[in-house]
Amino acid sequence: MLYVQWRKRRFRCGLAGLFLGIFCFFSCVLPSHGAETGLSVSAKSAALFNASDGSLLWEKNAQQTLPMASTTKIMTALLTLEQAAIEDRVVEITEEMVRVEGSSMGLRAGDRLRLSALAAGMLSTSGNDAANAAAYALDGSLPAFAQRMNARAEELGLSHTHFVTPSGLDDDAHYTTAEDLGKLACAAMQNPSFAAIVSQQSVQVTFEQPAQTRTYKNHNKLLSQYAGCIGVKTGYTEKAGRCLVSCAQRDGVRLVAVTLHAPDDWADHAAMLDYGFSLLRSVSLNDSAFACTLPVVGADRETVSITGSEGGSVVIPVDAVLQREVLLPRFLYAPLEEGQVVGCVLYRVGNTVVGQTALTASAVSSAEAPAQTFWNRISAFFAHSG
């Protein structure tokens, strides 16, 4: 169903003064898939997020603190790649760096490779040696790097998370929740380098010494098993059980799913992601076809042309009514620069603004003041003298 309603009122749109608003409401009502589906998972704890805004769509014991195994490396790799973006320096591997149990990318003392290569190794083959090497390279010790991890967790609002190791090996003080881990994954996927690595079924890592390139297979089977999967990270220890964070994208909708201690994690994530995609849709905000004119004061013409623009897209519930509100002033004052923002189009779901596009004006020059005649100047002189 599509309907359009126009009416006038006064408003503000981030511009000084009072404005005239033109409301254009429309709704595209699609079949609702938001009803209770009876979603059930094997995981002890689980959470599903709309990655575009970080909102929680579904959860099971999502605030329960649990060990996270190698999903820890989401934080370790993110911090490593952020430093690599500043300086992707070469790290020389030491005995201390590789003195760690568990999964490995096969580093040996004397190897030399860049920070970004270590991040690729820890995100693909889940190299504990790569995570340790990055920690030592960035902060000189594992406890110092853990402080960096916990500081970043606090910045991200992960209030029920505490890191001890960069790799995720078991420690009673090393824990998170499904909700916190989902928030971390949403943030990490906004880093282009991180997202590029975790989306690949295998990665090639270049070593500076010995000069060679090695290929590492990604442990995340969902990359090949689930349509639209673009990440993120697996994990396992005997204490933590099977842990998995996944990210998938379809038709502009991006989801993040988390399970902790999940015996059947692949099936859990397929069910959770399917459920998430049934709840949401992506809508393009495109007002490039918008055009109108407004009166302009003090100009070399009477009116000025106003045009719209594109504003990306928003993800909303499938059955949500998207309201469109065009906000423009009654008139404008010259001069105006080409492309100057003079209004906007707001998009709302209920009372929440979910997006907007800019409305811009064409260039307008100020009108020249009329030349004074001889008698005008005489009159002005005597008026001033009096």
C-alpha positions in Angstrom: 0.0 0.0 0.0 1.3 3.4 -0.9 -0.2 6.7 0.2 1.0 10.3 0.2 -0.3 13.1 2.4 0.7 16.8 2.2 0.1 19.4 4.8 1.9 22.5 6.2 3.4 23.4 9.5 6.3 25.4 11.0 9.5 23.6 11.9 13.3 23.7 12.3 15.8 21.5 10.4 19.2 22.4 11.9 18.8 25.9 10.4 18.1 29.1 12.2 14.6 30.6 12.1 11.2 29.2 11.5 10.5 26.9 8.5 7.6 25.6 6.5 7.3 21.8 6.5 5.8 19.7 3.8 4.9 16.3 5.0 5.0 13.4 2.5 4.3 10.2 4.3 4.5 6.9 2.5 4.5 3.3 3.6 5.4 0.1 1.9 3.6 -2.6 3.8 5.2 -6.0 3.2 4.1 -9.4 4.6 5.2 -9.5 8.3 7.9 -12.0 9.3 8.4 -10.5 12.8 6.1 -12.9 14.6 7.5 -15.3 17.2 9.2 -18.2 15.3 10.1 -20.4 18.2 13.9 -20.0 17.4 15.9 -22.5 19.5 19.7 -23.0 19.6 22.1 -25.5 21.2 24.2 -22.6 22.7 24.4 -21.9 26.3 24.4 -18.2 25.4 23.5 -16.5 22.1 22.8 -13.0 20.6 21.7 -11.7 17.2 22.3 -8.1 16.1 21.4 -5.7 13.3 24.9 -4.7 12.5 23.9 -1.4 10.9 22.9 0.1 14.2 24.0 -2.5 16.8 20.5 -3.2 18.0 19.8 -6.5 19.6 17.3 -8.6 17.6 17.2 -11.8 19.7 19.0 -13.3 22.6 19.4 -16.3 24.9 21.2 -15.7 28.2 23.1 -12.9 26.3 24.3 -11.3 29.6 25.8 -14.4 31.1 29.6 -14.2 31.5 31.4 -17.1 29.8 34.8 -17.9 28.4 35.2 -16.9 24.8 38.2 -19.0 23.5 39.7 -17.7 20.2 36.9 -15.3 19.5 39.2 -13.2 21.7 41.2 -12.6 18.6 38.6 -10.3 17.2 39.8 -7.7 19.7 43.5 -8.6 19.3 43.3 -8.4 15.5 41.3 -5.1 15.6 43.9 -3.5 17.8 46.7 -4.9 15.6 45.2 -3.6 12.4 44.5 -0.2 13.9 48.2 0.1 14.7 49.1 -1.3 11.3 47.1 1.5 9.7 49.4 4.0 11.4 52.6 2.0 10.8 52.5 -1.5 9.4 56.0 -2.3 10.8 57.9 -5.5 10.5 58.0 -7.7 13.6 60.9 -10.0 14.3 59.6 -13.1 16.0 61.2 -14.2 19.3 61.2 -17.4 21.3 59.0 -15.7 23.9 56.4 -14.8 21.3 55.9 -18.3 20.1 56.0 -20.0 23.5 52.3 -20.7 23.6 50.1 -23.8 23.2 47.2 -24.4 20.9 46.6 -23.4 17.3 49.4 -21.9 15.4 50.4 -20.3 12.1 53.8 -21.9 12.4 55.9 -18.9 13.4 59.5 -19.5 14.4 62.0 -17.4 16.2 63.8 -15.2 13.6 60.8 -15.0 11.2 60.0 -11.4 10.2 56.6 -10.3 9.0 54.3 -7.2 9.3 51.7 -6.5 11.8 48.9 -6.9 9.2 50.3 -10.3 8.4 50.0 -11.3 12.0 46.4 -10.2 12.1 45.7 -12.3 9.0 47.3 -15.3 10.7 45.3 -15.0 13.9 41.9 -14.4 12.1 42.2 -17.2 9.5 44.0 -20.2 11.1 43.5 -18.8 14.6 47.3 -18.6 15.3 47.9 -18.2 19.0 51.5 -17.5 18.1 50.4 -14.6 15.9 48.2 -13.2 18.7 51.1 -13.4 21.2 53.6 -11.9 18.7 51.3 -8.9 18.1 50.8 -8.4 21.8 54.5 -8.3 22.5 55.2 -6.1 19.4 52.6 -3.5 20.5 53.1 -3.3 24.2 56.1 -5.4 25.2 54.3 -7.9 27.4 51.0 -9.8 27.6 49.7 -8.0 30.7 50.4 -4.6 29.1 48.5 -5.6 26.0 45.7 -6.9 28.1 45.4 -3.4 29.5 45.1 -2.1 26.0 42.4 -4.7 25.3 40.4 -3.8 28.4 40.7 -0.1 27.8 39.2 -0.6 24.3 36.5 -2.8 25.7 35.5 0.1 28.1 35.5 2.5 25.1 33.1 0.2 23.3 30.8 -0.2 26.3 31.6 -3.9 26.9 30.7 -3.7 30.6 30.8 -7.5 31.2 34.0 -8.3 29.4 37.6 -8.8 30.8 40.6 -9.8 28.8 43.7 -11.5 30.2 45.3 -13.2 27.1 45.5 -12.1 23.5 44.8 -15.6 22.2 41.8 -16.6 24.3 43.5 -19.5 26.2 41.5 -20.3 29.4 41.8 -18.0 32.4 39.2 -17.5 35.1 39.5 -13.8 34.7 39.1 -13.9 30.9 35.4 -13.7 30.0 32.7 -12.0 28.0 29.0 -12.2 27.2 27.3 -13.0 23.9 25.9 -9.4 23.9 29.3 -7.8 24.5 31.0 -10.0 21.9 28.4 -9.0 19.3 29.0 -5.4 20.0 32.7 -6.0 19.5 32.1 -7.8 16.2 29.9 -5.0 15.0 32.6 -2.5 15.7 35.4 -4.7 14.2 33.5 -5.2 10.9 33.5 -1.4 10.4 37.3 -1.7 10.0 37.9 -2.3 6.3 41.1 -4.3 6.8 39.5 -6.5 9.4 36.4 -7.1 7.3 38.5 -8.0 4.2 40.5 -10.7 6.1 37.6 -12.4 7.8 35.5 -12.6 4.6 38.1 -14.8 2.8 38.0 -18.6 2.9 41.8 -18.5 2.7 44.4 -15.8 3.0 47.9 -15.4 1.7 50.5 -14.1 4.2 53.8 -12.6 3.0 56.9 -13.2 5.2 59.8 -10.8 4.9 62.1 -13.4 6.4 62.2 -16.1 5.1 61.0 -14.5 1.9 57.9 -16.5 1.1 54.1 -16.4 0.9 52.1 -18.9 2.9 48.4 -19.7 2.4 46.2 -20.2 5.5 42.7 -21.7 5.4 40.0 -19.9 7.4 38.4 -22.1 10.0 35.0 -20.5 9.6 32.9 -23.0 7.5 30.0 -20.7 7.2 31.9 -18.7 4.6 31.2 -21.6 2.2 28.1 -23.0 3.8 25.9 -20.0 4.3 24.9 -17.6 1.5 26.0 -14.1 2.3 28.4 -15.0 5.1 31.3 -12.5 5.4 32.9 -13.4 8.7 33.9 -13.5 11.6 35.7 -15.9 14.0 35.6 -19.4 15.5 36.9 -20.5 18.9 37.3 -23.6 21.0 38.7 -24.7 24.3 37.6 -27.6 26.5 36.3 -25.1 29.1 34.7 -22.6 26.6 33.3 -25.2 24.3 32.6 -24.3 20.7 32.3 -20.5 20.3 31.4 -18.7 17.1 30.8 -15.2 15.9 29.4 -14.8 12.4 28.4 -11.9 10.1 26.3 -12.2 7.0 24.9 -9.7 4.5 22.0 -9.9 2.1 20.2 -7.2 0.1 21.7 -4.4 2.2 20.9 -6.0 5.6 23.9 -7.0 7.7 23.6 -9.2 10.8 26.0 -10.4 13.5 25.3 -13.6 15.4 27.1 -14.9 18.5 27.0 -18.3 20.2 29.0 -19.3 23.3 29.4 -23.0 24.4 27.3 -24.2 21.4 27.6 -28.0 20.5 25.9 -27.4 17.2 27.1 -23.9 16.4 27.0 -24.1 12.5 23.3 -25.0 12.6 22.6 -22.4 15.4 24.0 -19.6 13.3 22.2 -20.6 10.1 18.9 -20.6 12.1 19.7 -17.3 13.8 20.8 -15.5 10.6 17.7 -16.8 8.7 15.5 -15.5 11.5 17.3 -12.1 11.4 16.9 -11.7 7.6 13.2 -12.4 8.0 12.9 -9.4 10.3 14.6 -6.6 8.4 14.7 -4.9 5.0 17.0 -2.2 3.6 15.5 0.9 2.0 17.4 3.4 -0.2 17.1 7.0 0.6 17.2 8.7 -2.8 15.8 12.2 -3.3 17.9 13.0 -6.3 14.7 13.5 -8.3 13.3 16.1 -5.9 13.1 19.6 -7.4 11.3 22.8 -6.5 11.8 26.6 -6.4 11.7 29.0 -3.5 11.4 32.8 -3.4 14.7 34.5 -2.8 15.2 38.0 -1.2 17.9 40.5 -2.2 18.8 38.6 -5.4 19.2 39.3 -9.1 16.2 37.0 -9.6 12.9 36.2 -7.9 13.3 32.4 -7.2 16.0 29.8 -6.7 16.1 26.2 -7.7 16.2 23.5 -5.0 17.3 19.9 -5.7 17.6 16.8 -3.6 20.3 14.2 -3.1 21.0 10.6 -2.3 21.4 9.5 1.3 22.5 5.9 1.3 20.1 3.4 2.9 18.6 2.5 6.2 17.7 -0.9 7.6 14.2 -1.1 9.2 11.7 -3.8 10.3 10.0 -5.4 7.3 6.6 -4.2 8.5 7.7 -0.7 9.6 6.0 2.5 8.2 8.8 4.8 6.9 7.7 8.5 7.1 9.2 11.1 4.8 9.2 14.7 5.8 10.5 17.5 3.5 11.8 20.5 5.4 12.4 23.9 3.7 12.2 27.6 4.6 9.5 29.9 3.3 12.1 31.9 1.4 15.9 32.4 1.2 18.3 35.3 1.3 20.9 36.0 -1.3 23.7 35.4 -1.9 23.7 31.6 -2.1 26.6 29.3 -3.1 26.1 26.5 -5.6 25.2 23.4 -3.6 24.5 25.2 -0.3 22.4 23.1 2.0 19.1 24.9 2.7 16.9 22.1 3.9 16.6 18.4 4.4 14.3 15.4 4.0 13.9 13.5 7.3 13.0 9.8 7.4 11.3 8.5 10.5 10.0 5.2 11.9 7.6 6.2 14.6 9.2 9.0 16.5 12.7 8.0 15.6 14.7 9.7 12.8 16.5 6.9 10.9 18.0 8.9 8.1 18.0 12.1 6.1 19.1 13.6 2.8 20.2 17.2 2.0 18.3 19.7 -0.1 20.6 22.2 -1.8 20.2 25.5 -3.7 21.6 26.7 -7.0 24.0 29.7 -7.0 22.3 33.1 -6.6 24.1 36.5 -6.5 23.0 39.5 -4.6 21.2 42.2 -6.5 23.3 45.3 -7.2 22.1 48.5 -5.5 20.5 51.0 -8.0 22.7 53.9 -8.9 21.7 57.3 -7.3 20.7 60.2 -9.4 22.0 63.8 -8.8 18.8 64.8 -7.1 18.9 61.6 -4.9 22.4 62.5 -3.7 21.3 66.2 -3.0 18.3 64.9 -1.0 20.4 62.5 0.9 23.0 65.2 1.7 20.4 67.6 3.2 18.7 64.7 5.0 22.0 63.8 6.6 22.8 67.4 7.4 19.5 68.0 9.1 
